[in-house]
Amino acid sequence: MQIRDRIKELRRVPASELLPNPKNWRTHPVAQQDALRGVLAEVGYADALIARETPEGLMLVDGHLRAETTPDSSVPVLVLDIDEAEADLMLATLDPLAAMAGRDEERLSELLSTVTSDNATVNALLQTLANGYEPLTIADPEPTTEAYVQTVDTPIYEPSGPPPEIAELSDRSTADELLREIRDAGLPAEVERFLLDAAERHVAFNFQRIANYYAHAPADVQALMERSALVVIDHDQAIENGFVRLKEDIDAAFHEDYPDA
């Protein structure tokens, strides 16, 4: 899996200029505020706030309490190139993901034996850690019991009207654009061949028109269209030919290739 780096830059910004996120759902009790002030007083800023650029200015994704606690300070901010929907996902999951971490009791005990603070609230936090807490948990997804299913919601296309022209059965515009780019890239022959084959996945088929064409086609063409899974007449035969799989997998692959379908 390729992970994108969404960090544009580390910028130091006056905390008072950062915009609070109106969707921020976290509240900050007095004890947390006191503990944060204590750690900032003893250590200082050692972690960056997170924000994204908006027309109004930098809007926080993470770090609201730190910005509120030190409004007169210039604070480190990681500026991300994310949109509002991605910011909402981060806002909803950053703290819960951290809360899911478990604990190694032996290592924690060793760590706490070396940690002290001049702040009473921070010491109370350390004592709470020593006393134990339950990590946030989520339920495991239900296991899938059937690897293959024979009941699928297959779209039904009723033939109607005159047979369409072959050119009307598919849209090759995206595939042909990819083919041109691949051929112009000067790639090794085997890489080019592989990518040329893959580009054909982007041919968009119009199955209503294909059904009309099939209804008027000669028997040998109809048989080849069935073998190519352009039409499914016999569901059992489709399974035998390897065209029917988990409905969820088919739906996922189809919508990935044709999101507007």
N, C-alpha and C positions, 0 to 999 in steps of 0.2 A: 504494500500500500504506500503510495506516494503522499507525504504530508506536506502541505503548503506552509510556507513561512509568511504569516500575515502581519508581521511587525514591520512598520515603515521606518520608525526611528524612535530613539529615546530622546525625549525633550524635557527640559526643566521649565516648569510653568508655575506662575503664582497660583496657589491653591484656590484663592478666591475667584479666579477666572474660569475654573472648571465648572461645567454645567452638571448639576445632579441629574441622574436619569429618572424621568417621571415614573418609570416602571419598576424602580428599585423596590423590592419587596422585603428587604432585610431591615429589621429594627435593631436599635443598639441600646441596651439597658445601661444604666449608670455604671454598674460594675465593669462592663466591657469598656466603656469610655475611660474609666479610671485606669484599668489595666493597660490599655493602649497608650495613654499618656505616660504611664510609668515606663513601659518598654521604650517609647520614643525618647524619653528623658535620659535613659541609661545607655541606649544603643544608638538612637537616631534613625534616619531613614536608611534601610538596607534592602528595601523591596520597592518596586515601582508600582504606581497606580496604573490602571488600564483605561484607555479612552479611545473614542473614534471621532473623526472629524465630521462635523455637520455644518450646514450653512450658518448656524448661530454660533458655532465655536466648538471646542472640544467637550464632548459629552462623556461622562464617566460610565464605564462598564463595571469596574471594580475599584474600590478604594474610597467609597463615600465617607466613611467615618474618619479616615486619615485626613481627607481634605477638610472636613468640618473641624477636626481637632487642631489643625495647624493652618488656619486661613491666611496668615500673614507670611507663610513660608513659601519658598520656591521648591516645588516637589518634583521628583522624577516621574515621568509619565511615559509609558509605552503607547505610542500612537499606532493603531491598527488600521488596516485597509478593509474593514468589514462593513457590511450594510446593516440596516436596522434589524432585519430578521436574524442575522448571525449574532448581533449584539444581544438580542433577546434570549437566544439559546445559551450564550455564555452567562448572561445575568441569571438565568434560571438554574444553571448547573455547576458553576464554579465552586460555590461553597458546599453544596451537597456532595460533589465529587470528593472534595477534601475530607468531608465528614465520614465518608465510607471507609477510610483507611483504618485498618486494625492496629494492634499494638503488640510489641514484643516486650513482655513484662520485665524480663531481665535487663534488657538494654535500657528501657525507660527508667528502671530503678537506678541503674548506674549513672545515667544522665542526670537525673534529679538530685543525686547525691552530690553533684558538683555545681549545681545551679543555685544561686542566691540572688535576691533582689532587695533594694532599699524601699521598694513600694509595697505597701501592705496588701493591696489588691492583687498585684502580680504574685505575691507569695500565696495568697488564697487560691489563685488559679493553679499554681504548681501543686498545692495540696490536693486540689480537686483531681488533677491528673494522677497523683499518687494513689488516690482512693479508687480510681477506676471509673470508666464510663462505657456506655454501649455505642459502638459505631453505627452509623446509619446503614440500613440494609434495604435491599430491594428483592422482590420475589424473582426467582428464576423463571424464565419462560417455560410454558408447558411444552413437553417434548412432542414432536410429530411422530405419530405411530404408523402412518402409511407413507411408504416411499413413492408409490404410484397410485393414482386414482383414476377411475374410469368415468366418474361423473364430473363433467366440466361444463361451464356455461359458454358454449360455443356460439359466436355470432351466426345468425341465420340470414343468408342473402337470397332473396327470391329473384330469379331471372325475370326481367321485364324489358320490353322494347326490342329494337333491332340490335344486332351485334355491334359492339364498339370497335373502333380501329385499335390495332395492336399498340400504337403509340399512346392511347388513352388508358392503358391498363396499369401504367406505372409512371413514377416521376423519378428521373435519374439525375436531376440537377445537382443535388448534394454529392451523390456518388461520383458523377463525372468531374466535379470540381476537385474532389479529393484525388481522383485518378490523375488529373493534370498536374497537381502539386507533387504527387509521388514521382511521376515520370520526370519532372523537371528538377528533382532534388539530387540527381546524380548518385543514387544509392547503390551499394553492391547488389548484384543481380538477385541473389536469393532473398535479401531483405525487401527489394522492390517487389518481387513476386508475391511474397507474403502480404505486404501492405496493399497491393493491388487486389488480392483476393479479399482481404478484410474490408476494403472500401465498398465492395458490392453489397455489404450489409446495409448500406445507407440508401439502397433503392427502396422507395416507398410504393407499396402496391395498393391499388384501389380494388378491394375485394368485391364490391358491388358490381363494378364493370367486369371484373374477372368472371363472376358468376354468370353474367349475361353472355360473355364471350364463350364460356364453357358450354352453355346450353345450345349454342349453334355450331360448335366445333365438331369435326369428324371424330370417330371413335378412337383412332390412334392418338390424336392430340388430347382428347379427354383423358385417356389413360396416362399419358405423360404428365398432364396437369395434376392428376391425383397423386402420382408418385412424387411429384415436386411439392405436394401439400399446399398447392394453390387452392384446391377445393378438397373438402373431406366429405365423401359420400358414405363410406363404410367406416364407422368409428373403430370397430375391431381391427380392420385393416390398417387404420392409421396408427394404432398401438403397435401392430406387428412391424410396421415400417419405421417405428421409432419417433413418430411425430407428436405423440401425446405424452406429456410429462406433468409434473405438478402444475396445477393451474396457477399457483402463486408465482412459480418461476417464469411461466409463459407471460403472465401479466407484467411482471417486473421487467423482463427483457424487452417486451413490446413497448412499454411506456418509456423505457430508457432510450430506445432508438427513435421513437416517434412521440415526443412529449405532447404534441398538439393534436394527436389523433383522438 
